[in-house]
Amino acid sequence: MATAFDPKAYLKTLTTLPGVYRMLDERSQALYVGKARNLRQRVSSYFRETQTSAKTLSLVAHIRAIEVTVTHTEAEALILESTLIKQLQPRYNILLRDDKGYPYIHVSSGAFPRLALHRGARQIPGRYFGPYPNANAVRDTLNLLQKIFRLRSCEDSFFRARSRPCLQYQIKRCTAPCVGLVDRESYQHQLHDALLFLEGRSGQVIEDLARRMEAAATELDFEAAAVCRDQIVDLRQIQQRQHVEGESGDLDGVACAARGGAACIQVFVFRGGRLLGNKAFFPRLPEEVDAGAVLGAFLAQYYLDKEIPAKLLVSPEPADAALLSQAFQERNGRRVTISAHPRGERARWLDLARRNAEHALTAHLSSQAGMRQRLEALRDALGLEFELTRLECFDISHTGGEATVAACVVFGVEGAMKADYRRYNIEGIVPGDDYAALQQALHRRYVRLREEEGRLPDILFIDGGKGQLTQACAMLEELQVMGVTAVGIAKGPERKPGLETLYLSGKNCPIILPADSSALHLVQQIRDEAHRFAITGHRQRRAKARVTSALEHIPGIGSKRRQALLRQFGGVKQLARAGVEDLAGVDGINADLAQRIYDAFHGES
């Protein structure tokens, strides 16, 4: 058994210099790592008789030894503290679990450069764009850039060994420079447009494409005009200009929300005045702590070993803001400003991060614990032997057979997985035939999943009774989709919630769950989400003609301005998604007119 720790004897010999202290348990494992301007003063504060913090009292009870490392300055101590926390993972520290460096887009050198995701040291020749908030942001951007500009993404060894075009050429994601199907001049022209976009000069690229589209249409080359139109649409999708452009500069907006023993930190990455994306972090907390303390610990762990922009917008302001700024400057060799009270456009950017942190924390608290419990309750209620990790639900929506839309929603252990939601416009059936609509949607969904080796659900819910369930089971059998339990959700008498009946594939007896069952609540949530998603898609499809007429009847919009808007955004659908700032950027559209256009598409008077 380890000898009890004697704080009085230890403190007598402890230095008053700055440094880092490590509190160890009986197995010499780190309990807590901290920094101090005065080691003796800081460490002695843990052992005062007036100490009331539950976390501190618990920590002190487990201390068997304390080790210190003296540093020249408190800023050096902060850097060392961050390194040791990541290395030792002490149980009483605030820990950032996901601490991967930002990825970049790398454009290689040579006659036919490639676009690729890059992590780590930037030592390979070429140009680097970023950093991006996560690898998914890079992949999404690369996919769209390859679709628009058709630049190669293959490794150099693969490129040199080709004797015929690969699949990327077949699906129009590359121009096959490996086998000489595009000359260097044409390839460099496409590369030039891609680099302009990555440099933040997307407006210039879109204007060039708009001119090419007009020229092609004038020459009656409608196929080329359609290609330019599609390029404009795709560029708009990744431009992400809503409330972001208007000010140049590189900075990060970092906001923290903390409550209920959990915290969420949102990092919004702005480069060249453009939002590249954001990422949410949920650090491990040793106890209920305020947002400022969490944010201070996060900034130290997250930024001290990676490239950092010259400005950080933070909310709330951490207590060690000045010390953090000094440490960042020492590590990066240039000044880093930490601001908690920006003005103008930057205040809006920070507010965006703050609101996202609050929203993500609310969703995290409501879904993390409750979802797992409800999945277990559903498994037990249905008498299943396997763990449930993925649920899908289909619903059909139409008005008298008009504009039929099928919707598929997906839920997992983290709740709704909206990135996996899908809608299907149903064609070629007798209007109002829900069975045929369901079969078409299931066929399209699961043929695609089989071809792409996608993940199948554990349970497939169908909003309907025995008839819909029979159709679903028949389609799954036809497609040879195995291991999926199909469940029909029949509405109760007078369609009252809580009286639903569940029909399982392969079982004759229906299941009626108690109205207060958490399993039933999960089924209702999934069913209602599928219905919402389906009816939204149906209404959008049905209202397409009305959207077009809305543009034609806006006061102040004549034929020339209408053509300019459609040319700039590539179509009415994309125009309807534009923000006020986007609309005001079109020649001839002032702020008031942009607001009227926005209101016309969003139902405002």
C-alpha positions in Angstrom: 0.0 0.0 0.0 1.4 3.4 -1.0 2.4 5.8 1.8 0.0 8.6 2.5 0.9 11.9 1.0 2.1 14.6 3.5 1.2 18.0 1.9 2.7 20.1 4.7 6.2 18.5 4.4 6.0 18.7 0.6 5.0 22.3 0.4 8.0 23.4 2.6 10.4 22.4 -0.1 8.4 23.4 -3.2 9.7 26.2 -5.3 7.9 29.5 -6.0 9.0 29.6 -9.7 6.6 29.0 -12.6 6.1 25.5 -13.9 3.8 22.5 -14.3 2.7 20.1 -11.5 1.5 16.5 -11.9 -0.6 14.9 -9.2 -0.2 11.1 -9.1 -2.2 8.3 -7.5 -1.0 5.1 -5.7 -0.1 3.5 -9.1 1.9 6.6 -10.2 -0.8 7.4 -12.7 -1.5 11.1 -13.4 -4.7 12.4 -11.7 -4.3 16.0 -12.7 -1.9 18.2 -14.6 -1.8 22.0 -14.0 0.3 25.1 -14.6 1.3 27.8 -12.2 3.0 31.2 -12.1 4.0 30.3 -8.5 4.1 26.5 -7.9 4.1 26.7 -4.1 1.2 29.1 -4.0 -0.9 27.2 -6.6 -0.3 23.7 -5.2 -1.0 24.8 -1.6 -4.4 26.0 -2.6 -5.6 22.4 -3.0 -4.9 21.6 0.7 -6.6 24.5 2.4 -9.0 23.6 5.2 -11.6 25.9 3.7 -11.7 23.9 0.4 -15.3 23.0 -0.5 -15.1 21.9 -4.2 -16.2 18.3 -4.5 -13.8 17.7 -7.4 -10.9 19.1 -5.5 -11.7 17.1 -2.3 -12.0 13.9 -4.4 -8.7 14.7 -6.1 -6.8 15.4 -2.9 -8.1 12.1 -1.4 -6.4 10.1 -4.2 -3.0 12.0 -4.3 0.0 10.0 -3.3 2.7 12.1 -4.9 3.3 15.4 -6.8 5.9 16.0 -9.4 6.8 19.4 -10.8 8.7 20.7 -13.9 10.1 24.2 -13.5 9.9 26.5 -16.6 11.2 30.0 -17.4 7.8 31.6 -17.9 4.1 30.8 -17.3 3.6 30.8 -21.1 6.1 27.9 -21.3 4.3 26.2 -18.5 1.0 26.5 -20.5 2.6 24.8 -23.5 4.0 22.0 -21.4 0.7 21.5 -19.6 -1.1 21.1 -22.9 1.4 18.5 -24.1 1.2 16.5 -20.8 -2.6 16.5 -20.7 -2.7 15.0 -24.2 0.0 12.5 -23.3 -1.2 11.4 -19.9 -5.0 11.9 -20.2 -5.5 12.7 -16.5 -9.0 11.8 -15.2 -9.5 15.2 -13.4 -8.6 17.4 -16.4 -10.9 18.7 -19.1 -9.9 16.4 -22.0 -10.3 17.1 -25.7 -10.8 13.6 -27.1 -10.9 14.4 -30.8 -7.7 16.4 -31.5 -6.8 15.7 -35.1 -5.1 18.4 -37.1 -6.8 20.3 -39.8 -6.6 18.7 -43.3 -5.7 20.7 -46.5 -6.4 20.5 -50.2 -3.1 19.9 -52.0 -2.6 20.8 -55.6 0.6 19.0 -56.8 3.1 20.4 -59.3 3.8 19.1 -62.8 2.1 19.2 -66.2 -1.1 17.6 -65.0 -1.5 18.4 -61.3 -3.8 16.4 -59.0 -6.1 17.6 -56.3 -6.0 15.5 -53.1 -6.6 15.6 -49.3 -3.4 16.2 -47.3 -2.7 15.8 -43.6 0.6 16.4 -41.7 3.6 18.4 -42.6 3.4 20.3 -45.8 6.6 19.2 -47.4 5.4 17.9 -50.8 5.9 20.5 -53.6 2.7 22.2 -54.7 0.0 24.5 -53.3 -2.0 24.0 -50.2 -5.4 25.4 -49.5 -7.0 25.4 -46.1 -7.0 24.4 -43.3 -10.5 22.9 -43.4 -12.4 22.0 -40.3 -12.5 18.3 -41.0 -11.8 15.6 -43.6 -15.4 15.5 -44.7 -15.3 19.2 -45.6 -12.2 18.5 -47.8 -13.8 15.4 -49.4 -17.0 17.2 -50.2 -15.1 20.1 -51.7 -12.9 17.8 -53.7 -15.8 15.8 -55.0 -17.5 18.9 -56.2 -14.4 20.4 -57.7 -13.7 17.2 -59.6 -17.3 17.2 -60.8 -17.0 20.8 -62.0 -13.4 21.0 -63.3 -12.7 17.4 -64.0 -9.1 17.4 -62.6 -7.4 14.1 -61.7 -7.2 12.8 -58.1 -5.2 9.6 -58.7 -1.7 8.9 -57.3 1.2 9.6 -59.6 2.1 5.9 -59.8 -1.4 5.1 -60.9 -1.4 8.0 -63.3 1.8 6.9 -65.0 0.8 3.3 -65.3 -2.5 3.8 -67.2 -3.0 2.6 -70.7 -6.7 3.4 -70.9 -9.1 5.7 -69.0 -10.3 4.7 -65.6 -13.8 4.9 -64.0 -13.3 8.6 -63.1 -13.3 9.4 -66.8 -16.4 7.3 -67.4 -18.4 9.1 -64.7 -17.1 12.5 -65.9 -14.9 13.3 -63.0 -11.6 13.4 -64.9 -10.6 14.3 -68.5 -8.1 11.4 -68.6 -4.8 13.2 -69.1 -3.1 9.9 -68.3 -3.9 8.7 -71.9 -3.7 12.0 -73.7 -7.5 12.7 -74.0 -6.9 16.3 -73.0 -4.0 18.5 -73.9 -1.9 20.4 -71.3 -3.3 23.8 -72.3 -6.9 22.7 -71.8 -6.1 21.0 -68.5 -4.2 24.1 -67.2 -7.2 26.2 -68.1 -9.5 24.0 -66.0 -6.9 24.1 -63.2 -6.7 27.9 -63.4 -10.5 28.1 -62.7 -10.2 25.6 -59.9 -7.4 27.6 -58.3 -9.4 30.8 -58.6 -12.2 29.2 -56.7 -10.0 27.8 -54.0 -8.4 31.3 -53.6 -11.8 32.7 -52.8 -12.4 34.3 -56.2 -15.5 32.3 -57.0 -17.4 35.3 -58.2 -14.9 35.7 -61.1 -15.3 32.0 -62.0 -19.1 32.2 -61.9 -19.1 35.3 -64.0 -16.8 33.6 -66.6 -19.1 30.6 -66.6 -22.2 32.8 -67.0 -20.6 34.5 -70.1 -19.8 31.1 -71.6 -23.3 29.9 -70.9 -24.8 33.0 -72.7 -22.4 32.6 -75.6 -23.2 28.9 -76.0 -26.9 29.6 -75.9 -26.5 32.3 -78.5 -24.8 29.8 -80.8 -27.6 27.3 -80.1 -25.2 25.0 -78.4 -27.6 24.1 -75.6 -25.7 21.1 -74.4 -22.6 23.3 -73.6 -24.9 25.9 -72.0 -26.4 23.3 -69.8 -22.9 22.2 -68.7 -22.1 25.8 -67.7 -25.4 26.1 -65.9 -24.7 22.9 -63.9 -21.2 24.2 -63.1 -22.7 27.5 -61.7 -25.1 25.5 -59.6 -22.4 23.3 -58.1 -20.1 26.2 -57.4 -22.9 27.9 -55.6 -23.4 24.8 -53.4 -19.9 25.1 -52.0 -19.5 28.8 -52.0 -21.4 29.0 -48.7 -21.7 32.8 -48.7 -24.6 33.2 -46.4 -23.8 36.0 -43.9 -20.1 35.3 -44.3 -18.4 37.3 -47.1 -18.0 41.0 -46.9 -14.7 41.1 -45.0 -11.4 39.5 -45.9 -9.1 37.8 -43.5 -8.3 34.5 -41.8 -9.7 33.7 -38.4 -11.5 31.1 -36.3 -14.7 31.7 -34.3 -14.7 29.5 -31.2 -17.7 29.3 -28.9 -18.5 27.1 -25.9 -21.8 26.2 -24.2 -21.7 24.2 -21.0 -24.5 22.9 -18.8 -25.7 19.6 -17.3 -22.2 18.2 -16.8 -21.5 18.4 -20.6 -20.0 21.0 -22.9 -19.9 21.7 -26.6 -17.3 23.8 -28.4 -18.0 24.9 -32.0 -15.0 25.9 -34.2 -16.0 27.9 -37.3 -13.1 28.3 -39.8 -13.0 31.5 -41.9 -10.4 31.9 -44.6 -10.3 34.8 -47.0 -13.6 36.1 -45.6 -15.3 32.8 -46.5 -16.7 30.1 -44.1 -15.0 26.8 -44.9 -17.0 24.8 -42.4 -17.3 24.1 -38.7 -16.8 21.2 -36.3 -18.3 20.4 -32.9 -16.3 19.0 -30.0 -17.6 17.5 -26.8 -14.7 17.4 -24.3 -14.7 15.1 -21.3 -15.4 17.1 -18.1 -14.4 16.0 -14.6 -17.2 18.0 -13.0 -19.7 20.8 -13.7 -17.5 23.7 -14.8 -18.2 27.0 -16.4 -17.9 27.6 -20.2 -14.9 30.0 -19.8 -12.8 27.3 -18.1 -13.7 24.7 -20.7 -12.9 27.1 -23.5 -9.5 28.0 -22.0 -8.5 24.3 -21.7 -9.7 23.6 -25.2 -7.8 26.5 -26.8 -4.6 25.3 -25.1 -4.9 21.7 -26.2 -6.3 22.4 -29.6 -4.1 25.2 -31.0 -0.7 24.9 -29.4 0.5 22.2 -31.8 -1.0 23.3 -35.1 -1.2 26.2 -37.4 -3.3 29.0 -35.9 -4.8 32.0 -37.7 -3.9 35.5 -36.6 -7.2 36.2 -35.0 -9.4 34.1 -32.7 -13.0 35.2 -31.9 -14.0 33.5 -28.7 -17.2 33.3 -26.5 -17.0 33.5 -23.6 -13.6 35.0 -22.8 -11.3 32.6 -21.0 -9.6 33.7 -17.9 -6.2 33.0 -19.4 -6.8 34.9 -22.7 -3.7 37.0 -22.3 -1.5 34.1 -21.4 -2.9 32.0 -24.2 -2.2 34.8 -26.7 1.4 35.0 -25.4 1.9 31.2 -25.7 0.5 31.1 -29.2 2.9 33.9 -30.2 5.9 32.1 -28.8 4.9 28.9 -30.5 4.0 30.4 -33.9 6.4 33.3 -34.1 3.7 35.9 -34.8 1.0 37.8 -32.8 -2.3 36.0 -32.3 -5.2 38.2 -31.2 -7.9 36.7 -29.0 -11.1 38.8 -29.0 -14.3 38.1 -27.1 -16.1 41.3 -28.2 -15.8 41.9 -31.9 -17.9 44.3 -33.8 -19.7 44.5 -37.1 -19.5 41.4 -39.4 -17.2 39.6 -37.0 -19.7 39.9 -34.2 -22.2 38.1 -36.5 -19.7 35.3 -37.2 -19.1 34.8 -33.5 -22.8 34.8 -32.8 -23.1 32.1 -35.5 -20.6 29.9 -33.6 -22.3 30.6 -30.2 -25.8 29.7 -31.5 -24.5 26.5 -33.0 -22.8 25.5 -29.8 -26.0 26.0 -27.8 -28.0 24.0 -30.4 -25.5 21.1 -30.6 -25.3 20.8 -26.8 -29.1 20.7 -26.5 -29.2 18.0 -29.1 -26.3 16.1 -27.5 -27.9 16.1 -24.1 -31.3 15.1 -25.3 -30.1 12.3 -27.6 -27.0 10.7 -26.3 -28.3 9.0 -23.2 -32.0 8.8 -24.1 -31.4 7.3 -27.6 -29.5 4.3 -26.4 -32.1 3.6 -23.7 -34.9 3.8 -26.2 -33.1 1.6 -28.7 -32.7 -1.1 -26.0 -36.3 -0.7 -25.0 -37.4 -1.2 -28.7 -35.2 -4.2 -29.1 -36.8 -5.8 -26.0 -40.3 -4.8 -27.1 -39.9 -6.4 -30.5 -38.3 -9.5 -29.0 -35.1 -9.1 -31.0 -31.8 -10.7 -30.0 -29.3 -8.3 -31.7 -28.3 -4.7 -30.9 -30.0 -1.9 -32.8 -27.7 0.6 -34.3 -29.5 1.8 -37.5 -33.2 2.3 -38.2 -34.9 3.4 -41.4 -38.5 4.5 -42.1 -40.3 5.2 -45.3 -43.4 7.3 -45.9 -45.3 8.3 -49.0 -46.9 11.8 -49.6 -49.1 13.2 -52.3 -52.2 15.2 -52.9 -54.8 13.1 -54.8 -52.0 11.3 -56.5 -50.3 14.5 -57.6 -46.5 15.0 -57.2 -45.9 11.8 -55.2 -42.8 11.8 -53.1 -41.4 8.9 -51.0 -39.1 9.8 -48.1 -36.6 7.7 -46.2 -35.3 8.9 -42.8 -32.4 7.2 -40.8 -31.8 7.1 -37.1 -28.8 5.7 -35.3 -27.3 5.7 -31.8 -26.7 9.4 -32.0 -30.3 10.1 -33.1 -31.4 11.4 -36.5 -28.8 10.9 -39.2 -30.0 13.7 -41.6 -27.0 13.3 -43.9 -28.5 9.9 -44.8 -32.0 11.1 -45.5 -33.3 10.5 -49.0 -36.3 11.6 -51.1 -37.6 9.9 -54.2 -39.8 11.6 -56.8 -42.2 8.8 -57.9 -43.0 8.4 -61.6 -44.8 6.0 -63.9 -47.4 4.7 -61.5 -51.2 5.0 -61.3 -51.8 8.2 -59.3 -52.6 7.5 -55.7 -51.2 3.9 -55.8 -49.3 3.9 -52.5 -48.3 0.3 -52.9 -46.6 0.9 -56.2 -45.0 4.1 -54.9 -43.6 2.2 -51.9 -42.2 -0.6 -54.1 -40.5 1.9 -56.4 -38.9 3.8 -53.5 -37.7 0.6 -51.8 -36.3 -0.8 -55.1 -34.4 2.4 -55.8 -33.1 2.7 -52.2 -31.8 -0.9 -51.8 -30.5 -1.5 -55.3 -28.4 1.6 -54.7 -27.2 0.4 -51.3 -26.4 -3.0 -52.7 -24.4 -1.6 -55.6 -22.5 0.8 -53.4 -22.1 -1.7 -50.5 -23.8 0.7 -48.2 -25.0 -0.1 -44.7 -28.4 -1.8 -44.4 -30.7 -1.0 -41.5 -31.4 -3.3 -38.6 -35.1 -2.4 -38.8 -37.1 -1.0 -41.7 -40.2 0.8 -40.6 -43.1 1.3 -43.0 -45.8 3.9 -42.2 -48.8 1.7 -42.8 -50.4 -1.6 -41.9 -50.3 -5.2 -43.1 -50.7 -4.2 -46.8 -47.7 -1.9 -46.9 -45.7 -4.4 -44.8 -46.5 -7.2 -47.3 -45.3 -5.0 -50.2 -42.1 -4.1 -48.4 -41.3 -7.8 -47.5 -41.9 -8.8 -51.1 -39.5 -6.2 -52.4 -36.8 -7.1 -49.9 -37.1 -10.7 -50.9 -37.0 -9.8 -54.6 -33.8 -7.9 -54.1 -32.4 -10.6 -51.8 -31.9 -8.1 -49.0 -31.3 -10.3 -45.9 -31.1 -9.6 -42.2 -33.5 -6.6 -42.2 -36.5 -6.8 -39.9 -39.5 -5.0 -41.5 -42.1 -3.4 -39.2 -45.4 -1.8 -40.3 -46.7 1.0 -38.2 -50.5 1.1 -38.3 -52.3 4.1 -36.9 -54.7 3.6 -34.1 -58.4 4.4 -33.9 -59.1 7.9 -35.1 -55.4 8.2 -35.7 -54.7 9.0 -32.0 -51.0 8.9 -30.9 -50.3 6.1 -28.4 -52.7 3.6 -30.0 -50.4 2.4 -32.9 -50.2 -1.3 -33.8 -46.9 -2.8 -34.9 -46.8 -5.6 -37.4 -43.5 -7.5 -37.7 -42.4 -9.5 -40.7 -42.6 -13.2 -40.0 -44.9 -12.9 -37.0 -48.7 -13.3 -37.0 -49.4 -11.5 -33.8 -49.4 -7.7 -33.8 -47.7 -5.7 -31.0 -49.4 -2.9 -29.1 -47.1 -1.1 -26.8 -48.2 0.9 -23.7 -48.7 4.6 -24.4 -45.9 5.5 -22.0 -43.4 3.1 -23.5 -40.1 4.7 -24.5 -39.9 2.2 -27.4 -43.2 3.4 -28.7 -42.0 7.0 -28.3 -39.0 6.2 -30.5 -41.2 4.6 -33.2 -43.5 7.6 -33.1 -40.5 10.0 -33.5 -39.2 8.1 -36.5 -42.6 7.8 -38.1 -43.4 11.5 -37.6 -40.0 12.5 -38.9 -40.5 10.4 -42.0 -43.9 12.0 -42.5 -42.5 15.5 -42.1 -39.7 14.9 -44.5 -42.0 13.3 -47.1 -44.7 16.1 -47.0 -42.0 18.8 -47.2 -40.6 17.2 -50.3 -44.1 16.8 -51.8 -45.0 20.4 -51.1 -41.8 21.6 -52.7 -42.4 19.5 -55.8 -46.0 20.7 -56.1 -45.1 24.3 -55.6 -42.4 24.4 -58.2 -44.6 26.3 -60.7 -45.6 28.8 -58.0 -42.0 29.5 -57.3 -41.4 30.4 -60.9 -44.4 32.7 -61.0 -43.3 34.4 -57.7 -40.2 35.8 -59.5 -42.3 37.1 -62.4 -44.6 39.1 -60.1 -42.1 40.8 -57.9 -42.3 44.6 -58.3 -39.2 46.0 -59.8 -38.1 42.7 -61.5 -38.3 43.0 -65.3 -37.1 40.7 -67.9 -33.5 41.9 -67.8 -33.1 41.6 -64.1 -34.9 38.2 -64.1 -32.5 37.0 -66.7 -29.5 38.3 -64.8 -30.7 36.5 -61.6 -31.3 33.2 -63.4 -28.0 33.5 -65.2 -26.1 34.3 -62.0 -27.6 31.4 -59.9 -28.2 28.9 -62.7 -31.9 28.4 -62.2 -35.0 29.2 -60.1 -34.4 26.4 -57.6 -30.9 27.7 -56.7 -32.2 31.3 -56.7 -34.9 30.4 -54.1 -32.1 29.1 -51.8 -30.0 32.3 -52.0 -29.6 34.7 -49.1 -30.2 38.4 -49.1 -26.5 39.1 -49.4 -26.1 36.8 -52.4 -29.1 38.5 -54.2 -27.7 42.0 -53.5 -24.5 41.0 -55.2 -26.1 40.7 -58.6 -25.8 43.8 -60.9 -28.9 45.9 -60.7 -30.2 44.4 -57.5 -30.1 46.8 -54.5 -30.6 45.8 -50.8 -34.3 46.6 -50.7 -35.0 44.7 -53.9 -32.9 41.7 -52.7 -35.0 41.6 -49.5 -38.3 41.6 -51.6 -37.0 38.8 -53.7 -36.0 36.8 -50.6 -39.4 37.4 -49.0 -41.2 36.3 -52.1 -39.6 32.9 -52.0 -39.9 32.4 -48.3 -43.6 33.4 -47.8 -43.0 36.8 -46.2 -45.3 39.7 -46.8 
